[in-house]
Amino acid sequence: MNSMKIGILLAFGLMMLAASGTAKAQIEGALSLANVWITPNPVVAGGNMTIFFDLYNSYDNTLHNVNLQLTGSYPIFNFSPTDTLEINAMDEGLYFEHFKLSLHIPKTTQEGVYTFDIVATYASSPTQSQSYANEEVGTSVMPVTVYIYNNPNITLNAIPGQIIPGSAFSTQLIVENSGYGTARNVTVRLLNSAGFEIEGEKVFRIGTLQVGQEAEENAVYFAPDNLTPGSHTLSFEINYSSDDNSNFSKIVNATVNVVINTPELEISAQQAMPPTLYSGGNQTLTLLVQNAGNGVAKNVSIEVQAGKGTQILSSSSSFFFSEIQPYSYETLPITVSAYQNATNASIIANATYYSANYANTYHKTQEIELSLAPTAQFEIIAQHSSMNPGSTDVPLTLVVKNIGNEEAEQIQLSLETTYPITPVASTYYIANLTPGSTANVTFLVSADTQAVPGNYPITVYEQWKQPNGATNQVYAGTNNYFASIMPQSSYNYNTEYAITAIVIIAIIAYAAYRSARAKRKNEKRK
């Protein structure tokens, strides 16, 4: 075998070696918690909570690019997002560094047991037989359970019977725990109220009320002969304690009316931003709750639900007003989203309220139609490029799809990156994109020479016009994706092209050598 043949075989051997080492071992759940403790103790809603912990790596190799974040399925994270912890490299075994993650517990959090997840994502260090292109990635979900106490809140409603001047009348007391923690040792003391005298018991010992639980008592008052029509006040002193031994005391006033009229609520949408709701988009509405009747509406509860082609995005869709006076109104902020390709949109408002003496209950349901228009929507479905540390002017190509139900025109896309990736040419223009169509969008970027291999977040901002929009109306959207940085030693298509080129050159050289040799033999024969 001559040197030319050896070179060809060596080239093919390099290609096979570059393609090897792609098998991945599972490293899911490689990390676990150790030495976990929580402060303060007890944890009370309305305050802060900090979780301290150590990490143990049970994987048989070093992990790098470890990212830690506290997550959970509770509304807590809507109010208090937590920071992210990052670790460059973590060897096998116990990691000798303490970590902590903190968050604020909203005072509206219900009392009980909560499980939070410390989620870690990471990548393995390659072995000697592997390249960074074949590194493994994994996730560990590490639960932490904590009991959160909350403060109760005792409210009281007084529902009088028929009030006749100069006679005794009974008043039903509805005592409710409307807070988020258990109320203990609840007592209600009747106080002297102007114009009324207390008859019968003055103190009611209710005991324990769980969250949302009610208790009913019956108080007896005497109405004076000179009682005038209108609203009158009954006063109560309420005392109770919470599970963390905090004591609460407050004075509660309840209004009673002698002349009772009928309330009538009407609900409508007054203001909307944007003025038109586009399919696939969001809209913030101001609902007007107006009392068109001539009686006070008491204990008004409004429940807003999704209707045709919509969903409710507001953190709260239930509202309560203790009363709405005749010919006055209250406003409700609500955010809705229209489904993709929806043709009609509405929301439904259910109202429950009482007359001034709580003797009559009223229910009303109203469907509120919303102005809906189709719109374009964008989504990044793939990217076809990668770069090495120190790469400059590298094409970063993203596949963008119009997932909406309206054509987009004059589309301008802008790229925003974070270290270690820097945009060189960060804008791209598309004349139009019909629903369901895709387009390849190419930006030019550079990578820092000290960049650590991995996936880095990028953001693409879109601005466009639509045939169904106003002449100068511009629409906007945002999409998040990632760009990959590979190590210099990683196998990639450039390596493949280089090896192929070597093989082709070797074949051409060998063919030229054979041709020259045959020519010399022919000349000797002559």
Sequence and secondary structure as in RCSB ss.txt:
>XXXX:A:sequence
MNSMKIGILLAFGLMMLAASGTAKAQIEGALSLANVWITPNPVVAGGNMTIFFDLYNSYDNTLHNVNLQLTGSYP
IFNFSPTDTLEINAMDEGLYFEHFKLSLHIPKTTQEGVYTFDIVATYASSPTQSQSYANEEVGTSVMPVTVYIYN
NPNITLNAIPGQIIPGSAFSTQLIVENSGYGTARNVTVRLLNSAGFEIEGEKVFRIGTLQVGQEAEENAVYFAPD
NLTPGSHTLSFEINYSSDDNSNFSKIVNATVNVVINTPELEISAQQAMPPTLYSGGNQTLTLLVQNAGNGVAKNV
SIEVQAGKGTQILSSSSSFFFSEIQPYSYETLPITVSAYQNATNASIIANATYYSANYANTYHKTQEIELSLAPT
AQFEIIAQHSSMNPGSTDVPLTLVVKNIGNEEAEQIQLSLETTYPITPVASTYYIANLTPGSTANVTFLVSADTQ
AVPGNYPITVYEQWKQPNGATNQVYAGTNNYFASIMPQSSYNYNTEYAITAIVIIAIIAYAAYRSARAKRKNEKR
K
>XXXX:A:secstr
  HHHHHHHHHHHHHHHHH        TT EEEEEEEEESSSEETTSEEEEEEEEEE SSS EEEEEEEEE SST
HHHH    EEEEEEE SEEEEEEEEEEEE  TT  SEEEEEEEEEEEEE   TT  GGG  EEEEEEEEEEEEE 
   EEEEEEE    TTSEEEEEEEEEE SSS EEEEEEEE   TT EEES SEEEEEEE TT EEEEEEEEE  T
T  SSEEEEEEEEEEE TT  EEEEEEEEEEESS     EEEEEEEEESSSEETT EEEEEEEEEE SSS EEEE
EEEEEE TTEEE SS  EEEEEEE TT EEEEEEEEEE TT S EEEEEEEEEE TTS  EEEEEEEEEE EE  
  EEEEEE  EE TT  SEEEEEEEEE SSS EEEEEEEEEE TTEEEEE EEEEEEE TT EEEEEEEEEE TT
  SEEEEEEEEEEEE TTS TT  EEEEEEEEEEE  TTS  HHHHHHHHHHHHHHHHHHHHHHHHHHHHHHHHH
 
